[in-house]
Amino acid sequence: MRKKLFLLIGILYTVVLATVCLIKIKKLPEIGVSFGDKVFHFLAYMVLAFLWFNIFVDTFKLKEKKALIYAALFSIVFGIIIEVLQGTITTSRSSDVYDVMANTMGVFLTVIIVFIRNLITIKK
């Protein structure tokens, strides 16, 4: 049951993230940070990579190293595809290489956290 729920949450999160990135949003709340959009991208893709890492481990029974690689690649490619779609199929959005960089940095932080967690777990 937990595996199916986690898979459902991961798919739902991915669909919602894609939708939010591709629809026209009339007015976003101001957070008072000039790079707030990049912070959102960083955190959103950090969560995306973490969710898919856990899905690959729990649902698809991949070893953690392989699951981490797959989750990172999936998240980075997904982010690139979303940015391309923003520039090609939407009129209210534009592609931004800095968004891709923020996405990728969020994914890499997830990779680092999981890697360090595994190092600490192995040493115990």
mmCIF file of the C-alpha atoms, coordinates in Angstrom:
data_MODEL
# 
_entry.id   MODEL 
# 
loop_
_atom_site.group_PDB 
_atom_site.id 
_atom_site.type_symbol 
_atom_site.label_atom_id 
_atom_site.label_alt_id 
_atom_site.label_comp_id 
_atom_site.label_asym_id 
_atom_site.label_entity_id 
_atom_site.label_seq_id 
_atom_site.pdbx_PDB_ins_code 
_atom_site.Cartn_x 
_atom_site.Cartn_y 
_atom_site.Cartn_z 
_atom_site.occupancy 
_atom_site.B_iso_or_equiv 
_atom_site.pdbx_formal_charge 
_atom_site.auth_seq_id 
_atom_site.auth_comp_id 
_atom_site.auth_asym_id 
_atom_site.auth_atom_id 
_atom_site.pdbx_PDB_model_num 
ATOM 1   C CA . MET A 1 1   ? 0.000  0.000  0.000   1.00 0.00 ? 1   MET A CA 1 
ATOM 2   C CA . ARG A 1 2   ? 2.800  2.432  0.940   1.00 0.00 ? 2   ARG A CA 1 
ATOM 3   C CA . LYS A 1 3   ? 4.576  1.755  -2.364  1.00 0.00 ? 3   LYS A CA 1 
ATOM 4   C CA . LYS A 1 4   ? 1.471  2.526  -4.407  1.00 0.00 ? 4   LYS A CA 1 
ATOM 5   C CA . LEU A 1 5   ? 0.778  5.660  -2.379  1.00 0.00 ? 5   LEU A CA 1 
ATOM 6   C CA . PHE A 1 6   ? 4.342  6.904  -2.846  1.00 0.00 ? 6   PHE A CA 1 
ATOM 7   C CA . LEU A 1 7   ? 4.139  6.221  -6.591  1.00 0.00 ? 7   LEU A CA 1 
ATOM 8   C CA . LEU A 1 8   ? 0.830  8.092  -6.785  1.00 0.00 ? 8   LEU A CA 1 
ATOM 9   C CA . ILE A 1 9   ? 2.283  11.052 -4.873  1.00 0.00 ? 9   ILE A CA 1 
ATOM 10  C CA . GLY A 1 10  ? 5.316  11.131 -7.181  1.00 0.00 ? 10  GLY A CA 1 
ATOM 11  C CA . ILE A 1 11  ? 3.228  11.051 -10.342 1.00 0.00 ? 11  ILE A CA 1 
ATOM 12  C CA . LEU A 1 12  ? 0.818  13.654 -8.970  1.00 0.00 ? 12  LEU A CA 1 
ATOM 13  C CA . TYR A 1 13  ? 3.687  15.937 -7.918  1.00 0.00 ? 13  TYR A CA 1 
ATOM 14  C CA . THR A 1 14  ? 5.283  15.610 -11.362 1.00 0.00 ? 14  THR A CA 1 
ATOM 15  C CA . VAL A 1 15  ? 2.017  16.425 -13.146 1.00 0.00 ? 15  VAL A CA 1 
ATOM 16  C CA . VAL A 1 16  ? 1.298  19.390 -10.847 1.00 0.00 ? 16  VAL A CA 1 
ATOM 17  C CA . LEU A 1 17  ? 4.843  20.707 -11.291 1.00 0.00 ? 17  LEU A CA 1 
ATOM 18  C CA . ALA A 1 18  ? 4.554  20.479 -15.077 1.00 0.00 ? 18  ALA A CA 1 
ATOM 19  C CA . THR A 1 19  ? 1.148  22.157 -14.991 1.00 0.00 ? 19  THR A CA 1 
ATOM 20  C CA . VAL A 1 20  ? 2.308  25.015 -12.770 1.00 0.00 ? 20  VAL A CA 1 
ATOM 21  C CA . CYS A 1 21  ? 5.311  25.556 -15.022 1.00 0.00 ? 21  CYS A CA 1 
ATOM 22  C CA . LEU A 1 22  ? 3.242  25.636 -18.222 1.00 0.00 ? 22  LEU A CA 1 
ATOM 23  C CA . ILE A 1 23  ? 0.073  27.532 -17.314 1.00 0.00 ? 23  ILE A CA 1 
ATOM 24  C CA . LYS A 1 24  ? -0.331 31.282 -17.225 1.00 0.00 ? 24  LYS A CA 1 
ATOM 25  C CA . ILE A 1 25  ? -0.281 32.518 -13.658 1.00 0.00 ? 25  ILE A CA 1 
ATOM 26  C CA . LYS A 1 26  ? -1.739 35.997 -13.445 1.00 0.00 ? 26  LYS A CA 1 
ATOM 27  C CA . LYS A 1 27  ? -0.235 37.291 -10.236 1.00 0.00 ? 27  LYS A CA 1 
ATOM 28  C CA . LEU A 1 28  ? 2.276  35.596 -8.015  1.00 0.00 ? 28  LEU A CA 1 
ATOM 29  C CA . PRO A 1 29  ? 2.682  36.703 -4.417  1.00 0.00 ? 29  PRO A CA 1 
ATOM 30  C CA . GLU A 1 30  ? 5.801  38.755 -3.811  1.00 0.00 ? 30  GLU A CA 1 
ATOM 31  C CA . ILE A 1 31  ? 8.281  37.111 -1.458  1.00 0.00 ? 31  ILE A CA 1 
ATOM 32  C CA . GLY A 1 32  ? 10.661 40.051 -1.378  1.00 0.00 ? 32  GLY A CA 1 
ATOM 33  C CA . VAL A 1 33  ? 13.593 38.203 -2.971  1.00 0.00 ? 33  VAL A CA 1 
ATOM 34  C CA . SER A 1 34  ? 14.728 39.105 -6.467  1.00 0.00 ? 34  SER A CA 1 
ATOM 35  C CA . PHE A 1 35  ? 15.673 35.519 -7.234  1.00 0.00 ? 35  PHE A CA 1 
ATOM 36  C CA . GLY A 1 36  ? 12.569 33.949 -5.655  1.00 0.00 ? 36  GLY A CA 1 
ATOM 37  C CA . ASP A 1 37  ? 11.715 32.152 -8.892  1.00 0.00 ? 37  ASP A CA 1 
ATOM 38  C CA . LYS A 1 38  ? 15.087 30.401 -8.832  1.00 0.00 ? 38  LYS A CA 1 
ATOM 39  C CA . VAL A 1 39  ? 14.565 29.368 -5.194  1.00 0.00 ? 39  VAL A CA 1 
ATOM 40  C CA . PHE A 1 40  ? 11.225 27.831 -6.203  1.00 0.00 ? 40  PHE A CA 1 
ATOM 41  C CA . HIS A 1 41  ? 12.900 25.923 -9.047  1.00 0.00 ? 41  HIS A CA 1 
ATOM 42  C CA . PHE A 1 42  ? 15.700 24.743 -6.753  1.00 0.00 ? 42  PHE A CA 1 
ATOM 43  C CA . LEU A 1 43  ? 13.322 23.455 -4.071  1.00 0.00 ? 43  LEU A CA 1 
ATOM 44  C CA . ALA A 1 44  ? 10.765 22.009 -6.493  1.00 0.00 ? 44  ALA A CA 1 
ATOM 45  C CA . TYR A 1 45  ? 13.368 19.913 -8.302  1.00 0.00 ? 45  TYR A CA 1 
ATOM 46  C CA . MET A 1 46  ? 15.052 18.915 -5.070  1.00 0.00 ? 46  MET A CA 1 
ATOM 47  C CA . VAL A 1 47  ? 11.712 17.437 -3.967  1.00 0.00 ? 47  VAL A CA 1 
ATOM 48  C CA . LEU A 1 48  ? 11.109 15.907 -7.412  1.00 0.00 ? 48  LEU A CA 1 
ATOM 49  C CA . ALA A 1 49  ? 14.444 14.073 -7.350  1.00 0.00 ? 49  ALA A CA 1 
ATOM 50  C CA . PHE A 1 50  ? 13.866 12.904 -3.765  1.00 0.00 ? 50  PHE A CA 1 
ATOM 51  C CA . LEU A 1 51  ? 10.400 11.555 -4.568  1.00 0.00 ? 51  LEU A CA 1 
ATOM 52  C CA . TRP A 1 52  ? 11.561 9.678  -7.660  1.00 0.00 ? 52  TRP A CA 1 
ATOM 53  C CA . PHE A 1 53  ? 14.618 8.310  -5.854  1.00 0.00 ? 53  PHE A CA 1 
ATOM 54  C CA . ASN A 1 54  ? 12.323 6.781  -3.243  1.00 0.00 ? 54  ASN A CA 1 
ATOM 55  C CA . ILE A 1 55  ? 9.941  5.496  -5.905  1.00 0.00 ? 55  ILE A CA 1 
ATOM 56  C CA . PHE A 1 56  ? 12.773 3.804  -7.794  1.00 0.00 ? 56  PHE A CA 1 
ATOM 57  C CA . VAL A 1 57  ? 14.013 2.186  -4.563  1.00 0.00 ? 57  VAL A CA 1 
ATOM 58  C CA . ASP A 1 58  ? 10.696 1.207  -2.965  1.00 0.00 ? 58  ASP A CA 1 
ATOM 59  C CA . THR A 1 59  ? 8.429  0.524  -5.936  1.00 0.00 ? 59  THR A CA 1 
ATOM 60  C CA . PHE A 1 60  ? 10.842 -0.615 -8.629  1.00 0.00 ? 60  PHE A CA 1 
ATOM 61  C CA . LYS A 1 61  ? 13.323 -2.251 -6.225  1.00 0.00 ? 61  LYS A CA 1 
ATOM 62  C CA . LEU A 1 62  ? 16.410 -0.636 -7.728  1.00 0.00 ? 62  LEU A CA 1 
ATOM 63  C CA . LYS A 1 63  ? 19.610 -0.471 -5.740  1.00 0.00 ? 63  LYS A CA 1 
ATOM 64  C CA . GLU A 1 64  ? 20.077 2.971  -4.193  1.00 0.00 ? 64  GLU A CA 1 
ATOM 65  C CA . LYS A 1 65  ? 23.017 3.991  -6.402  1.00 0.00 ? 65  LYS A CA 1 
ATOM 66  C CA . LYS A 1 66  ? 21.130 3.144  -9.597  1.00 0.00 ? 66  LYS A CA 1 
ATOM 67  C CA . ALA A 1 67  ? 17.915 4.711  -8.242  1.00 0.00 ? 67  ALA A CA 1 
ATOM 68  C CA . LEU A 1 68  ? 19.796 7.910  -7.421  1.00 0.00 ? 68  LEU A CA 1 
ATOM 69  C CA . ILE A 1 69  ? 21.247 8.096  -10.930 1.00 0.00 ? 69  ILE A CA 1 
ATOM 70  C CA . TYR A 1 70  ? 17.852 7.435  -12.531 1.00 0.00 ? 70  TYR A CA 1 
ATOM 71  C CA . ALA A 1 71  ? 16.084 9.972  -10.308 1.00 0.00 ? 71  ALA A CA 1 
ATOM 72  C CA . ALA A 1 72  ? 18.713 12.623 -11.043 1.00 0.00 ? 72  ALA A CA 1 
ATOM 73  C CA . LEU A 1 73  ? 18.625 12.010 -14.800 1.00 0.00 ? 73  LEU A CA 1 
ATOM 74  C CA . PHE A 1 74  ? 14.829 11.922 -14.877 1.00 0.00 ? 74  PHE A CA 1 
ATOM 75  C CA . SER A 1 75  ? 14.555 15.170 -12.907 1.00 0.00 ? 75  SER A CA 1 
ATOM 76  C CA . ILE A 1 76  ? 17.158 17.038 -14.943 1.00 0.00 ? 76  ILE A CA 1 
ATOM 77  C CA . VAL A 1 77  ? 15.742 15.898 -18.310 1.00 0.00 ? 77  VAL A CA 1 
ATOM 78  C CA . PHE A 1 78  ? 12.205 16.671 -17.111 1.00 0.00 ? 78  PHE A CA 1 
ATOM 79  C CA . GLY A 1 79  ? 13.327 20.207 -16.165 1.00 0.00 ? 79  GLY A CA 1 
ATOM 80  C CA . ILE A 1 80  ? 14.959 20.748 -19.547 1.00 0.00 ? 80  ILE A CA 1 
ATOM 81  C CA . ILE A 1 81  ? 11.853 19.515 -21.375 1.00 0.00 ? 81  ILE A CA 1 
ATOM 82  C CA . ILE A 1 82  ? 9.634  21.850 -19.323 1.00 0.00 ? 82  ILE A CA 1 
ATOM 83  C CA . GLU A 1 83  ? 11.885 24.818 -20.145 1.00 0.00 ? 83  GLU A CA 1 
ATOM 84  C CA . VAL A 1 84  ? 11.820 23.977 -23.858 1.00 0.00 ? 84  VAL A CA 1 
ATOM 85  C CA . LEU A 1 85  ? 8.030  23.659 -23.740 1.00 0.00 ? 85  LEU A CA 1 
ATOM 86  C CA . GLN A 1 86  ? 7.766  27.013 -21.970 1.00 0.00 ? 86  GLN A CA 1 
ATOM 87  C CA . GLY A 1 87  ? 9.590  28.624 -24.858 1.00 0.00 ? 87  GLY A CA 1 
ATOM 88  C CA . THR A 1 88  ? 7.765  26.787 -27.638 1.00 0.00 ? 88  THR A CA 1 
ATOM 89  C CA . ILE A 1 89  ? 4.145  26.077 -26.676 1.00 0.00 ? 89  ILE A CA 1 
ATOM 90  C CA . THR A 1 90  ? 3.295  28.849 -24.223 1.00 0.00 ? 90  THR A CA 1 
ATOM 91  C CA . THR A 1 91  ? 2.812  32.525 -24.911 1.00 0.00 ? 91  THR A CA 1 
ATOM 92  C CA . SER A 1 92  ? 3.037  33.631 -21.298 1.00 0.00 ? 92  SER A CA 1 
ATOM 93  C CA . ARG A 1 93  ? 6.286  31.853 -20.401 1.00 0.00 ? 93  ARG A CA 1 
ATOM 94  C CA . SER A 1 94  ? 9.810  31.841 -21.754 1.00 0.00 ? 94  SER A CA 1 
ATOM 95  C CA . SER A 1 95  ? 12.739 29.461 -21.575 1.00 0.00 ? 95  SER A CA 1 
ATOM 96  C CA . ASP A 1 96  ? 15.429 30.390 -19.095 1.00 0.00 ? 96  ASP A CA 1 
ATOM 97  C CA . VAL A 1 97  ? 18.806 28.688 -18.843 1.00 0.00 ? 97  VAL A CA 1 
ATOM 98  C CA . TYR A 1 98  ? 19.058 29.916 -15.239 1.00 0.00 ? 98  TYR A CA 1 
ATOM 99  C CA . ASP A 1 99  ? 15.899 27.974 -14.392 1.00 0.00 ? 99  ASP A CA 1 
ATOM 100 C CA . VAL A 1 100 ? 17.565 24.835 -15.741 1.00 0.00 ? 100 VAL A CA 1 
ATOM 101 C CA . MET A 1 101 ? 20.621 25.605 -13.631 1.00 0.00 ? 101 MET A CA 1 
ATOM 102 C CA . ALA A 1 102 ? 18.490 26.099 -10.513 1.00 0.00 ? 102 ALA A CA 1 
ATOM 103 C CA . ASN A 1 103 ? 16.619 22.854 -11.240 1.00 0.00 ? 103 ASN A CA 1 
ATOM 104 C CA . THR A 1 104 ? 19.889 20.978 -11.672 1.00 0.00 ? 104 THR A CA 1 
ATOM 105 C CA . MET A 1 105 ? 21.379 22.431 -8.495  1.00 0.00 ? 105 MET A CA 1 
ATOM 106 C CA . GLY A 1 106 ? 18.297 21.294 -6.553  1.00 0.00 ? 106 GLY A CA 1 
ATOM 107 C CA . VAL A 1 107 ? 18.671 17.790 -7.996  1.00 0.00 ? 107 VAL A CA 1 
ATOM 108 C CA . PHE A 1 108 ? 22.373 17.724 -7.124  1.00 0.00 ? 108 PHE A CA 1 
ATOM 109 C CA . LEU A 1 109 ? 21.648 18.761 -3.549  1.00 0.00 ? 109 LEU A CA 1 
ATOM 110 C CA . THR A 1 110 ? 19.297 15.786 -3.252  1.00 0.00 ? 110 THR A CA 1 
ATOM 111 C CA . VAL A 1 111 ? 22.041 13.537 -4.648  1.00 0.00 ? 111 VAL A CA 1 
ATOM 112 C CA . ILE A 1 112 ? 24.548 14.916 -2.141  1.00 0.00 ? 112 ILE A CA 1 
ATOM 113 C CA . ILE A 1 113 ? 22.152 14.531 0.794   1.00 0.00 ? 113 ILE A CA 1 
ATOM 114 C CA . VAL A 1 114 ? 21.303 10.925 -0.121  1.00 0.00 ? 114 VAL A CA 1 
ATOM 115 C CA . PHE A 1 115 ? 24.981 10.134 -0.722  1.00 0.00 ? 115 PHE A CA 1 
ATOM 116 C CA . ILE A 1 116 ? 26.032 11.581 2.654   1.00 0.00 ? 116 ILE A CA 1 
ATOM 117 C CA . ARG A 1 117 ? 23.141 9.816  4.381   1.00 0.00 ? 117 ARG A CA 1 
ATOM 118 C CA . ASN A 1 118 ? 24.330 6.530  2.899   1.00 0.00 ? 118 ASN A CA 1 
ATOM 119 C CA . LEU A 1 119 ? 27.903 7.175  4.020   1.00 0.00 ? 119 LEU A CA 1 
ATOM 120 C CA . ILE A 1 120 ? 26.738 7.869  7.559   1.00 0.00 ? 120 ILE A CA 1 
ATOM 121 C CA . THR A 1 121 ? 24.480 4.785  7.544   1.00 0.00 ? 121 THR A CA 1 
ATOM 122 C CA . ILE A 1 122 ? 27.288 2.538  6.282   1.00 0.00 ? 122 ILE A CA 1 
ATOM 123 C CA . LYS A 1 123 ? 29.712 3.736  8.980   1.00 0.00 ? 123 LYS A CA 1 
ATOM 124 C CA . LYS A 1 124 ? 27.330 2.909  11.839  1.00 0.00 ? 124 LYS A CA 1 
# 
